[in-house]
Amino acid sequence: MNIQPRDMYWNVLSMLNNCWHRLTVTKQENSNVLKFDHPTVPALTKGGWMEKVKEEGRELTDGFWGSGSVAATGHLQERKLSTIKMFDESITREITEEELSKHNKDGDAWIAVNEHVYDVSKYLKDHPGGVDSIVLASRMDATDDFMTIHSDHAKSMLIKYQIGILKTNTTKKNNQIDEINANTQRDIFLSHKQWTKATLKRKTEVNHDSVYLTFGLEHSNQKLGVPIGKYFYMRCTSQSNEKVIRSYTPISETDQLGEFDLVIKLYRASDKRSAGKMSACIDLLKEGDTVECKGPFGDFEYQGNGTILNKGATHKIEKLTIIAGGSGITGIYQIFRQACRDGIECELIYCNKTEKDILMRKELDSLQHVHYCLTRQRDDWTGLRGYISSSYFKHVHDGLLLCCGPPEMMDNIYKTAVKAGWNVNEQFIRF
């Protein structure tokens, strides 16, 4: 018999030990039953001993994950001490829900996370998601949304903004929720404060990695309620019962009744990466399934006839240049479509790797001044080639440059715009 080590270690040749692939055997309490666990389980199902190791705060790659190991026990205690700390026990000031609700505007915003209250007013301008998303989540318990969306780094930042402990009124809260749920004939579907359920009506494959989704609202005369340029959050539950939240911009008309449309790129599993969490959820969605929505959010809004609202300031434009990359086209499509209808001088450069990656080709071809740019093209390709350079868009003194796509692409566009003479502080907006 070849006995494998219980605790993993790396040998001289850095080869992986078979203990990674072992089954664990656990005797169930108060019974004669033995439970055998694999390291993990198929697909997105929750389970496996590796998951338990992570939940206990252990590290799979440091050699201290063997069950019952003395070294592991000491290491676990050390790791527990380094767990993300989001509150200070010495801060005991009690803050009522009534007091919390008074602080819900730009410059004065309090949020509650895990029954602790934080004054994040000073952080509003630096928030990557914009001022709106914090202000609209203020004056109430934002635990679910905050914990799902934010990184460990963001969670660790909270402690310096802590001001007290939330004193809740559960009865009042439940009555308010019941009152909202009872009102099913609202004209606008979305709410800033509550998650509302939409039902998948149609799901169509657009290309090799994107889908066109149509969701039904609560009734046939209801509007989604997302102004042009803004977005909303969609929440799904994975097979492992984890809440997953992502932001999306609809491509449907703002006055469309009873339903709305999304085009979403899916990041499926490959030999180079695992599937994206939301992509896995959407892949499994079938007609009749529901998702939860909340919104709208965003600092930018196109109000029509060349008028835009950006971070609270209103501007009038006559020219608009838009550069989109990949699925970023969905974030600015409504803006471009409406600006073209309003007679604004528009130009769109849409960048992709290959021609098959182009989304919404039919819709875009019906509009004017659309240029497709490919980094991998056929010899007979007649559109733009390669990466964006300053020669692809000229400096417009009275115009605006919008950019939506991968972060690296937007950073490069910003630098190119500076070289091309754009006043990026006033004319450049990224989504």
Number of C-alpha atoms within 10 A of each C-alpha: 3 4 7 12 13 19 17 19 16 12 9 6 6 8 9 12 16 12 16 17 11 16 15 16 12 12 11 10 8 6 7 8 10 12 11 13 16 15 17 17 14 8 9 15 12 14 15 17 19 18 15 13 17 12 10 12 17 24 17 15 11 13 16 23 24 19 14 10 13 11 13 19 16 11 18 18 12 13 14 12 9 10 11 13 13 19 24 13 8 7 12 12 13 15 18 15 18 13 13 22 14 13 19 19 16 16 15 15 25 27 29 24 22 15 17 25 29 23 20 21 20 13 13 19 13 9 13 8 14 16 23 20 19 24 23 21 21 25 23 20 22 18 15 12 16 18 15 14 13 10 10 12 9 13 16 14 14 18 17 13 18 21 20 22 21 24 17 15 11 9 8 10 12 11 11 12 11 11 10 12 11 9 8 10 12 13 15 15 24 25 16 17 15 15 17 20 20 23 18 21 18 14 19 11 12 18 13 10 14 19 19 17 21 21 21 21 23 20 15 13 14 20 22 29 20 22 21 25 25 24 22 22 19 20 22 20 17 18 14 11 11 12 18 17 19 14 17 18 25 26 21 16 17 15 13 15 17 16 22 23 21 17 25 22 21 20 17 15 12 8 5 6 9 11 15 13 20 21 19 19 20 20 14 11 16 13 13 13 13 19 19 17 25 20 24 23 24 20 18 23 21 21 17 15 16 19 15 20 15 15 14 13 9 13 11 15 15 16 18 22 21 24 24 27 21 18 22 21 27 23 24 24 23 22 23 25 19 18 23 19 11 13 12 18 16 20 19 25 20 25 28 22 17 14 17 12 19 22 23 16 12 9 10 19 11 10 14 13 14 15 16 18 26 21 15 13 17 10 6 6 13 10 10 17 16 13 15 20 14 15 9 13 18 12 18 16 11 11 20 23 25 21 27 22 22 14 13 9 17 20 14 14 22 19 14 18 21 16 12 17 13 21 15 14 8 10 16 19 17 17 19
